[in-house]
Amino acid sequence: MAAEGELAATSSLSTTRVFKKASPNGKITTYLGRRDFIDYGSNIDPVDGVVLIDPEYLKDRKVYANILAAFRYGREDLDVLGLTFRKDLFGTTVQVYPPVSENERPLTQLQTRLMKKLGSNAYPFYFEIPQDAPSSVTLQPAPEETGKPCGVDYELKTYVGDTDQEKAHKRNSVRLAIRKLTYAADESAPQPRAEVSKDFVMSSGKLRAEASLDKEKYYHGENISVNLTIDNNSGKKVRKVHISVIQVSDIILFNKASYKCVVAEMESE
């Protein structure tokens, strides 16, 4: 079984949390300092880590590290007859072992600590994600949908092979899901506000509703505060108020399409 977890690499200055995952046969183990890499607009966090290998198992074979970003636009159970609802967007591979001189670069602080802790059979890898690479996105699935959700996902894979084009075998490879996220600065902006009014054929007067939010931008895990004002000058009675949060995604692949899904909702009487 592949082992995945966290390792605390302790130094005299601080404690660094590290993600660790081993291949099913235990012959290579991948270490990462984080799984989320931030795009700040001017630069993107590099993907740096270390692979611990068993030289006796490898013999004359090599170890490679690969990053692949792909867009899945259909359910996995619909992948039949060689057709897959998946499009590769970005991919790159580097040779980790034996080290290649053209890939040599100064070690990051994380790599220095890990290689000191793991010993001589630990080898570093380093990736720079291009500025035009898409960010990770998950399209919220509908309640009746099953399987892996659609969206853009990133995967880091380390594997054993004779060439970088060789298909990775499950027993001697490690796969880790990572994410490229876009940094959203908390800037001051006008409060979002919307107003609607409705006339009724058999009743005089109007029903007016105004909704506003306390801010424009929300982060994962934050509460969304909705201020709702209802001005009812009609003869109708307001029985229920329904509020929903809808994810809207514009998808451009073969043609442009808009995907909408309710991600949260509430109702009051």
VOPAGU-2260 file (C-alpha; in pm, 1 decimal, decimal comma):
REM VOPAGU-2260
SITE   aa  ch    i         X         Y         Z
SITE  MET   A    0       0,0       0,0       0,0
SITE  ALA   A    1     121,1     351,0     -76,0
SITE  ALA   A    2     173,5     558,5     232,9
SITE  GLU   A    3      67,7     920,2     234,6
SITE  GLY   A    4      95,8    1154,0     527,1
SITE  GLU   A    5     287,4    1436,7     684,7
SITE  LEU   A    6     639,1    1442,4     820,7
SITE  ALA   A    7     768,2    1709,4    1057,4
SITE  ALA   A    8    1121,5    1807,5     956,8
SITE  THR   A    9    1261,5    1986,1    1259,5
SITE  SER   A   10    1551,1    2231,1    1259,8
SITE  SER   A   11    1692,8    2457,1    1528,8
SITE  LEU   A   12    1500,0    2750,6    1379,1
SITE  SER   A   13    1155,6    2614,6    1304,4
SITE  THR   A   14     943,4    2310,5    1227,4
SITE  THR   A   15     844,3    2249,4     864,8
SITE  ARG   A   16     543,3    2035,9     776,5
SITE  VAL   A   17     615,4    1807,8     481,7
SITE  PHE   A   18     383,6    1589,5     272,1
SITE  LYS   A   19     518,8    1239,7     217,7
SITE  LYS   A   20     397,2     960,3     -10,1
SITE  ALA   A   21     564,7     630,9    -101,2
SITE  SER   A   22     511,3     406,9    -404,0
SITE  PRO   A   23     320,4      80,1    -343,1
SITE  ASN   A   24     646,7    -120,1    -348,4
SITE  GLY   A   25     815,5     132,4    -116,6
SITE  LYS   A   26    1114,6     186,0    -348,9
SITE  ILE   A   27    1065,3     559,2    -406,8
SITE  THR   A   28     917,5     818,9    -172,5
SITE  THR   A   29     820,4    1174,5    -265,0
SITE  TYR   A   30     839,2    1469,3     -23,4
SITE  LEU   A   31     667,3    1804,7     -79,4
SITE  GLY   A   32     654,8    2108,4     146,3
SITE  ARG   A   33     302,5    2201,7      34,6
SITE  ARG   A   34      25,8    2099,3    -201,2
SITE  ASP   A   35    -103,2    2450,5    -286,2
SITE  PHE   A   36     106,5    2680,9    -504,7
SITE  ILE   A   37       2,1    3045,3    -531,3
SITE  ASP   A   38      -1,4    3265,7    -841,2
SITE  TYR   A   39      64,7    3622,2    -720,6
SITE  GLY   A   40      34,6    3775,2   -1067,7
SITE  SER   A   41     402,9    3868,0   -1094,0
SITE  ASN   A   42     533,5    3525,2    -989,0
SITE  ILE   A   43     418,2    3173,4    -902,8
SITE  ASP   A   44     541,1    2957,2    -616,5
SITE  PRO   A   45     787,6    2697,2    -751,8
SITE  VAL   A   46     714,3    2327,3    -706,0
SITE  ASP   A   47    1015,8    2197,9    -516,4
SITE  GLY   A   48    1059,9    1866,2    -343,0
SITE  VAL   A   49    1276,8    1560,6    -291,3
SITE  VAL   A   50    1258,0    1195,9    -399,8
SITE  LEU   A   51    1410,8     927,4    -178,0
SITE  ILE   A   52    1517,2     626,8    -386,7
SITE  ASP   A   53    1647,8     271,2    -343,3
SITE  PRO   A   54    1954,9     251,2    -577,2
SITE  GLU   A   55    1971,1    -129,1    -561,3
SITE  TYR   A   56    1615,6    -156,0    -692,7
SITE  LEU   A   57    1670,6      94,1    -974,9
SITE  LYS   A   58    1987,7     -65,1   -1117,9
SITE  ASP   A   59    2027,0     109,8   -1457,8
SITE  ARG   A   60    1683,0     270,7   -1462,4
SITE  LYS   A   61    1604,5     636,0   -1401,5
SITE  VAL   A   62    1360,8     834,5   -1186,6
SITE  TYR   A   63    1151,3    1112,5   -1338,2
SITE  ALA   A   64     917,4    1378,3   -1201,2
SITE  ASN   A   65     625,6    1505,3   -1405,7
SITE  ILE   A   66     359,6    1775,1   -1361,5
SITE  LEU   A   67      41,0    1755,4   -1566,6
SITE  ALA   A   68    -251,2    1999,0   -1574,0
SITE  ALA   A   69    -566,7    1871,5   -1739,5
SITE  PHE   A   70    -925,9    1979,4   -1790,0
SITE  ARG   A   71   -1190,9    1711,9   -1736,6
SITE  TYR   A   72   -1519,9    1806,9   -1899,8
SITE  GLY   A   73   -1712,4    1480,2   -1866,9
SITE  ARG   A   74   -1769,5    1202,0   -1617,1
SITE  GLU   A   75   -1511,2     923,1   -1601,0
SITE  ASP   A   76   -1778,2     655,5   -1648,5
SITE  LEU   A   77   -1848,2     803,8   -1993,6
SITE  ASP   A   78   -1490,3     735,5   -2111,1
SITE  VAL   A   79   -1558,6     452,9   -2357,7
SITE  LEU   A   80   -1421,3     327,1   -2689,4
SITE  GLY   A   81   -1094,9     513,5   -2639,9
SITE  LEU   A   82   -1269,0     850,5   -2607,8
SITE  THR   A   83   -1192,5    1050,8   -2294,9
SITE  PHE   A   84   -1357,9    1372,3   -2184,2
SITE  ARG   A   85   -1023,3    1513,3   -2077,4
SITE  LYS   A   86    -781,0    1758,0   -2237,5
SITE  ASP   A   87    -417,6    1800,4   -2128,6
SITE  LEU   A   88    -336,7    2171,1   -2087,3
SITE  PHE   A   89      21,5    2176,4   -1959,0
SITE  GLY   A   90     285,2    1914,7   -1887,3
SITE  THR   A   91     657,0    1895,8   -1819,0
SITE  THR   A   92     901,1    1625,8   -1708,8
SITE  VAL   A   93    1246,4    1639,2   -1546,0
SITE  GLN   A   94    1495,4    1364,0   -1472,0
SITE  VAL   A   95    1558,5    1335,0   -1098,9
SITE  TYR   A   96    1799,4    1038,5   -1090,4
SITE  PRO   A   97    2070,5    1017,7   -1202,9
SITE  PRO   A   98    2105,8    1396,9   -1174,6
SITE  VAL   A   99    2145,8    1586,5   -1502,7
SITE  SER   A  100    2383,2    1884,0   -1507,7
SITE  GLU   A  101    2142,2    2100,4   -1710,1
SITE  ASN   A  102    1880,0    2065,0   -1434,8
SITE  GLU   A  103    2115,1    2161,1   -1152,0
SITE  ARG   A  104    2023,5    2471,3    -955,0
SITE  PRO   A  105    2070,4    2597,5    -598,7
SITE  LEU   A  106    1875,7    2396,9    -344,0
SITE  THR   A  107    1577,5    2558,8    -177,1
SITE  GLN   A  108    1565,7    2578,8     201,5
SITE  LEU   A  109    1317,0    2289,8     212,6
SITE  GLN   A  110    1535,2    2069,4      -8,9
SITE  THR   A  111    1843,9    2142,6     198,5
SITE  ARG   A  112    1668,2    2038,9     518,7
SITE  LEU   A  113    1515,6    1725,6     368,7
SITE  MET   A  114    1835,9    1603,4     202,6
SITE  LYS   A  115    2026,1    1655,0     525,1
SITE  LYS   A  116    1763,0    1452,0     709,6
SITE  LEU   A  117    1711,1    1176,3     448,6
SITE  GLY   A  118    2071,8    1112,9     348,6
SITE  SER   A  119    2262,2    1049,9      26,2
SITE  ASN   A  120    1980,7     867,0    -156,1
SITE  ALA   A  121    1757,0    1176,3    -162,8
SITE  TYR   A  122    1749,2    1378,0    -486,1
SITE  PRO   A  123    1581,7    1716,8    -548,7
SITE  PHE   A  124    1341,1    1824,3    -824,0
SITE  TYR   A  125    1220,0    2172,0    -915,8
SITE  PHE   A  126     944,6    2301,4   -1146,8
SITE  GLU   A  127     836,1    2649,1   -1249,9
SITE  ILE   A  128     471,9    2667,1   -1355,7
SITE  PRO   A  129     425,2    2900,6   -1656,2
SITE  GLN   A  130     237,5    3227,1   -1607,4
SITE  ASP   A  131     -23,3    3129,5   -1866,7
SITE  ALA   A  132    -103,4    2796,3   -1701,6
SITE  PRO   A  133    -464,2    2783,3   -1575,4
SITE  SER   A  134    -551,7    2779,1   -1207,9
SITE  SER   A  135    -713,3    2478,5   -1041,6
SITE  VAL   A  136   -1091,6    2489,4   -1069,8
SITE  THR   A  137   -1355,2    2240,9    -953,4
SITE  LEU   A  138   -1702,6    2256,4   -1106,1
SITE  GLN   A  139   -1944,8    2175,5    -828,0
SITE  PRO   A  140   -2124,3    1853,4    -928,7
SITE  ALA   A  141   -2501,5    1826,3    -927,4
SITE  PRO   A  142   -2651,7    1613,6    -645,7
SITE  GLU   A  143   -2723,0    1322,1    -881,9
SITE  GLU   A  144   -2372,0    1314,0   -1030,6
SITE  THR   A  145   -2109,3    1067,9    -910,0
SITE  GLY   A  146   -1737,2    1020,5    -963,9
SITE  LYS   A  147   -1461,6    1275,0    -999,6
SITE  PRO   A  148   -1594,0    1628,4   -1058,2
SITE  CYS   A  149   -1515,9    1819,9   -1376,4
SITE  GLY   A  150   -1263,0    2102,2   -1376,7
SITE  VAL   A  151    -892,3    2179,7   -1404,4
SITE  ASP   A  152    -664,0    1966,4   -1187,8
SITE  TYR   A  153    -288,4    1931,6   -1139,3
SITE  GLU   A  154     -97,0    1613,2   -1060,7
SITE  LEU   A  155     265,9    1561,8    -961,2
SITE  LYS   A  156     395,0    1217,7   -1055,8
SITE  THR   A  157     732,4    1060,2    -977,9
SITE  TYR   A  158     809,5     727,3   -1142,1
SITE  VAL   A  159    1077,5     476,4   -1242,7
SITE  GLY   A  160    1154,4     415,2   -1611,1
SITE  ASP   A  161    1419,9     375,8   -1878,2
SITE  THR   A  162    1301,1     691,9   -2057,8
SITE  ASP   A  163    1071,2     980,3   -1971,2
SITE  GLN   A  164     823,9     856,1   -2234,4
SITE  GLU   A  165     781,9     519,4   -2066,9
SITE  LYS   A  166     441,2     453,1   -1915,0
SITE  ALA   A  167     454,8     471,7   -1536,8
SITE  HIS   A  168     370,0     149,5   -1351,4
SITE  LYS   A  169     149,3     180,4   -1047,2
SITE  ARG   A  170     380,2     -29,2    -826,2
SITE  ASN   A  171     683,6     200,9    -861,8
SITE  SER   A  172     526,6     544,0    -905,9
SITE  VAL   A  173     387,9     813,3    -677,6
SITE  ARG   A  174      99,5    1044,6    -765,6
SITE  LEU   A  175      14,7    1355,6    -565,7
SITE  ALA   A  176    -269,5    1597,3    -636,5
SITE  ILE   A  177    -152,8    1958,6    -614,8
SITE  ARG   A  178    -328,3    2289,4    -682,0
SITE  LYS   A  179    -234,6    2615,3    -852,9
SITE  LEU   A  180    -432,4    2891,2    -682,6
SITE  THR   A  181    -466,6    3258,8    -767,6
SITE  TYR   A  182    -398,8    3508,5    -491,5
SITE  ALA   A  183    -688,6    3750,1    -446,2
SITE  ALA   A  184    -587,9    4060,8    -254,1
SITE  ASP   A  185    -844,7    4193,5      -8,5
SITE  GLU   A  186    -899,0    4532,8    -171,3
SITE  SER   A  187   -1165,6    4785,9     -83,3
SITE  ALA   A  188   -1455,7    4789,1    -327,8
SITE  PRO   A  189   -1818,6    4902,7    -330,2
SITE  GLN   A  190   -2064,5    4667,6    -162,3
SITE  PRO   A  191   -2243,0    4453,1    -422,9
SITE  ARG   A  192   -2607,5    4554,5    -440,8
SITE  ALA   A  193   -2902,3    4455,5    -658,4
SITE  GLU   A  194   -3266,3    4556,9    -670,0
SITE  VAL   A  195   -3571,9    4409,4    -841,0
SITE  SER   A  196   -3938,2    4508,8    -849,0
SITE  LYS   A  197   -4246,7    4326,0    -966,5
SITE  ASP   A  198   -4593,9    4436,7   -1073,8
SITE  PHE   A  199   -4896,7    4214,3   -1036,8
SITE  VAL   A  200   -5184,3    4213,2   -1284,0
SITE  MET   A  201   -5463,4    4174,7   -1029,2
SITE  SER   A  202   -5310,3    4391,5    -758,4
SITE  SER   A  203   -5208,7    4753,6    -734,0
SITE  GLY   A  204   -4870,1    4859,1    -606,4
SITE  LYS   A  205   -4530,0    4694,8    -643,7
SITE  LEU   A  206   -4319,5    4441,1    -458,4
SITE  ARG   A  207   -3962,5    4561,5    -430,5
SITE  ALA   A  208   -3665,6    4359,7    -301,7
SITE  GLU   A  209   -3313,1    4484,2    -245,8
SITE  ALA   A  210   -3015,9    4259,5    -156,5
SITE  SER   A  211   -2664,2    4358,5     -65,0
SITE  LEU   A  212   -2347,1    4187,9      55,9
SITE  ASP   A  213   -2105,1    4317,2     316,7
SITE  LYS   A  214   -1812,6    4285,7      72,7
SITE  GLU   A  215   -1728,7    4184,8    -284,1
SITE  LYS   A  216   -1477,1    3904,5    -226,4
SITE  TYR   A  217   -1504,2    3597,3      -3,5
SITE  TYR   A  218   -1249,3    3330,4      80,8
SITE  HIS   A  219   -1310,4    2959,4     132,3
SITE  GLY   A  220   -1469,1    2892,2     469,2
SITE  GLU   A  221   -1600,7    3246,0     519,5
SITE  ASN   A  222   -1965,8    3319,7     590,1
SITE  ILE   A  223   -2155,6    3520,5     330,5
SITE  SER   A  224   -2375,2    3782,9     495,7
SITE  VAL   A  225   -2674,7    3884,9     285,8
SITE  ASN   A  226   -2877,8    4193,3     379,1
SITE  LEU   A  227   -3227,7    4172,1     233,5
SITE  THR   A  228   -3489,5    4447,8     235,4
SITE  ILE   A  229   -3842,6    4380,9     111,9
SITE  ASP   A  230   -4083,0    4669,8      45,8
SITE  ASN   A  231   -4424,6    4523,4     -25,6
SITE  ASN   A  232   -4679,0    4780,0    -144,4
SITE  SER   A  233   -4886,9    4522,6    -327,7
SITE  GLY   A  234   -5182,5    4323,0    -207,7
SITE  LYS   A  235   -4982,0    4000,2    -225,8
SITE  LYS   A  236   -4831,9    3825,3      74,6
SITE  VAL   A  237   -4465,7    3722,6      84,7
SITE  ARG   A  238   -4464,7    3365,1     214,0
SITE  LYS   A  239   -4104,6    3250,1     161,3
SITE  VAL   A  240   -3761,4    3393,3      89,3
SITE  HIS   A  241   -3516,0    3170,6     -96,8
SITE  ILE   A  242   -3144,9    3261,8    -122,2
SITE  SER   A  243   -2890,1    3061,6    -320,9
SITE  VAL   A  244   -2522,3    3085,1    -416,3
SITE  ILE   A  245   -2461,0    2979,4    -776,0
SITE  GLN   A  246   -2125,7    2890,7    -928,4
SITE  VAL   A  247   -2107,9    3022,3   -1286,4
SITE  SER   A  248   -1827,1    2899,8   -1512,4
SITE  ASP   A  249   -1768,8    3001,7   -1873,4
SITE  ILE   A  250   -1606,8    2706,3   -2050,3
SITE  ILE   A  251   -1437,0    2756,6   -2386,5
SITE  LEU   A  252   -1329,1    2430,6   -2547,8
SITE  PHE   A  253   -1484,8    2348,6   -2885,4
SITE  ASN   A  254   -1729,0    2634,0   -2836,1
SITE  LYS   A  255   -1829,8    2859,9   -2549,3
SITE  ALA   A  256   -2067,3    2723,9   -2288,0
SITE  SER   A  257   -2181,3    2844,2   -1949,0
SITE  TYR   A  258   -2208,9    2602,0   -1657,2
SITE  LYS   A  259   -2424,2    2692,6   -1356,6
SITE  CYS   A  260   -2468,1    2500,2   -1034,0
SITE  VAL   A  261   -2615,7    2582,6    -693,7
SITE  VAL   A  262   -2343,7    2539,0    -428,7
SITE  ALA   A  263   -2537,9    2665,3    -124,7
SITE  GLU   A  264   -2894,4    2767,0     -51,5
SITE  MET   A  265   -3132,5    2851,8     229,2
SITE  GLU   A  266   -3501,0    2923,9     267,4
SITE  SER   A  267   -3696,8    3109,5     534,3
SITE  GLU   A  268   -4068,1    3158,6     587,4
